[in-house]
Amino acid sequence: MTAQVHPTAILQPGARLAGDVTVGPYSVIGPQVEVGEGTWIGAHVVLDGRTRIGRDNRIFHFASIGAPPQDKKYAGEDTAVEIGSGNTIREYVTINRGTALDAGVTRVGDDNWIMAYVHFAHDCQIGSHAIFANACQLAGHVSVGDWAILGATTLVHQFVHIGAHSFTGMGTYLPRDLPPFVKAAGNMAKPYGINSEGLKRRGFAPETISALKRAYRTLYRSGLGLEEARRELQAQAAGEPQVREMLDFLARSKRGFIR
């Protein structure tokens, strides 16, 4: 089976498309692009640079993936974009390739839902099963954990880390790290409890959610200093891997986390 490429699309020599890929009108596929089985590419999409896209993705009209990073230090180095499988990438999404000063690769995992006008800047590392509502904007070097949900127009400062299963409200600005399982909203972002509804939907046990709520109160509501709160969380983490995950995230934080 050969790929179904619209007559008006441009498939440059060297591009590799699996047999059942569909490419819509006026799209442009660059010479270093690889696209996996079952992926559908809409109209006016541009896939550029050294870009590898997995299976069963849906890439809607006017998306731009693999363009050079918006980084003035970039000097044409051979960097890349890697996208997993099962992602939905809606209209006008932009995903820039990495830079030589970091990972060199902008990565997106599997089964993410990426709505219109979302931007992933250079060297972002996106997990799997995340949701990015319309017009979320991620600066360079941002990482996002699995199952995170970012509300519409969330803005994320460069080098910020967003933990797994976290949640942001519409219009949130994140200048610092967002711990896993925590909800945040506002400009500047403030914490608003544990993402308990999301955890229930994903099958987390009530006991686990209660343990995370207790950890949240220790970190944010107890009045303890940070080091005292860490020691208390160490005790709570015994037998509670999700609390341990939160504690490990805090230990890795370089920008500090929202308080």
N, C-alpha and C positions, 0 to 999 in steps of 0.2 A: 504494500500500500504506500502510495506517495502522499506527501503533505498536500492539503488543499490550500493553495495560495491564490488569492484574488489576482486577476491580471494587472490591476493597478498597483499592487504591492511591489516593493523592491526587496529582493532576497539577494544580498551581496555574496559573491563567491567566497566560499569557506564557511558560511553559516551552516549549521547542522540541525535539521529538524527531523524529529521522529515521524514515522509514516502517517500517523493519524492526527497530526497537528493541523489546526485551521488558522489561517492568517487572513484578516479582513482587508477591505479596501484601503489603499494609500499607506499602509504600514511599511516601516523600513526595518529590516533585520540586518545587523552588521556582520562583518566577516568572522568575528570571534565569538559569536553567539551560539549557544547550544540549548535546544528546547526539547523537553521530554514528552513522552507519549500522552495523548489525550488533552494536551493544553490547547485552549482556545484563545486566540488573539484577535481583538476587535479592530475597528477602523482607526487609522491615523496613530497607531502605536509606534514608538521608536524604541528599539532594543539595540543598545550600543555597547562598545567596549568588550572586555572579556567577561561575558555574562553567561552563567549557567542556570537554567530554569528547569525544575523537575517536572513530575507528572501531574496531569489533571489540574492545572492552574487555569483560572479565568482572568484574563487581562483585558480590561475594558478600554474604551476609546480614549485616545489622546494621552495615555500613560507614557511616561518616559523612564526607562530603566537602563542603568549602566552608563549614563552620561558622566563626564569628568566632574570631580568634586568641586564644590564652591569654596575652594580653599586657595588663597593667593600663593601659598607655598608650593602648591602642586605644580610639578614641572614635567608632566607627561609620563610619569613612572607607570610601569605595567601593573596596574591594580585591577580589582575585580568586584563583581557582584555575584553572590550565590543565593538562589532562592529554592526552597524545598518544594514539596508537593501539596496539592489540595488547597492552595491559597486563592482567595478572591481579591483581586486588585482592581478597584473601581476607577472611574474617570479621573483623569488629570493627576493621578498619583505620580510622584517623582521619587526615584530611588537612585542615589548617586553612588558611584564606585568608591572604594577605599583610598587611603593615602599611604605612602611609604613610611610615614612617621608613626603609624599605628599598625593595626592588623593587616592592612593592605587589602582587606576584603570587607565589604558590607554584606552581612548575612541576614536572611529571613528564613525562619524555620518552616513548619508545615501547618496547614489548616488555619491560617490566619485570615481574618476578615478585615480588609483594609478599605475604608470608604473613600469617597471622592476628596480630592485635593490634599490628601495626606502627603507629607514629605519626610523621607528618611535620608538624613545627610550622610556624609562619608563616614565609614567605619562603624556605623550602628550595628548592633548585634541583637536581633529580634528572635525571641523564642518561638514557641508553637501555641496554637489555639488562642491567640490574643485577638482582641477587637480594638480597632482604632476608628473612632467615629469621625465624621467629616471634618477636614481641615486641621487635624492634629499635626503639629510641626515638631520634629525631633532634630535638634542640632547634632553636630558631629560627636562621635565616640559615645553615644548613648546606648545603654543596654536595657532590654525589656525582658522580664521573665515570662515563663509560660502562663497562660490563662489570665494575663493582665487585661484590664479593660480601661481604655482611655476615652473620656467623654469628648464631645465635639470641641474643637478649638483648643484643646490642651496644648500648652507650649512647654517644651522640655529643654533646659539649659544643657550646653555641652558637658560631657563626661558624667552626667547624672545616670545613676542606676535605679531601675524600677523593678521591685521584687515581684515574684510570682503571685498570682491570685490577688493582686492589688487592684485598686479602682480609683479613677479620678472623675470628678464632676465636670460638667461643661464649663469651659473657660478657665480651667485651672492653669496656673503657672508653677512649674516645679523647678526651683533653683537648686534644690538639694535632693539627695536620694530619698526614695519612697520605699519603706520596708515592705517585705512580703505580707500579704493578707490585710494590709491597712488601706482604708479609704481616705482620700484627700480631696479637698476642694478649696477654691479661692485663689486670689492673687495678692500676696504670696500664699502658697499652698499651706493649709493647716490640716492636721489629722482629725478624722471624724469617726473613729472606731474601726472595728474589724469588718471586713467584707463578708459578713455572716450569710447574707442571702445568696451570694455567689457560691460560697462554700457549701451551703445546703444543696444547691442545684447540682453541684458536682459530686455529691454523695459523701461529703465529710461527716463523720460521726458527731452527734451532739457533744460527746465528751471532748472531742478534739476542738470543736468550736469554743466550748467553755474554757478550755486551757488557753486558747489564743486570746480570748477576751481577758482572762486573768493576766496574761503577759502584757497585753496592751495597757491595762490599768497600771501595772507596775512601771511600765516605761513612760507613760504619758500623764497619769493621774495621781500617782502616789506621792509626789513631791520629793522623791528621792533624787539625789544627784546621779549623773550618768553612770559613774563607776559603781555606786551602790545598787542602781537598778540592774546593771550587768550581773552583779553577784547574785542578786535575787533571781534573775532569769536563768542563771546557771543551775540553780537548785530546781527551778520549775521545769527545766529541759529534760530532766531524768525521765525516761520513758515517754517523752513527748517529742517526736522527731520534728514536728512543725514548729514548736517553740525553739528547738535547736536550730532549725533553718533560719528563723528570725534572728537569733543571736549571732549566728555565723555571718549573716548579711551585715549586721551592724559592725562586726569586727573587720569586715572587708571595706567598709565605707571610707572613701578618701575625701569626698566633698562635705561629709556630714549629712545627717538625715533631717527631715522636716520635724520640727518640735512644736 
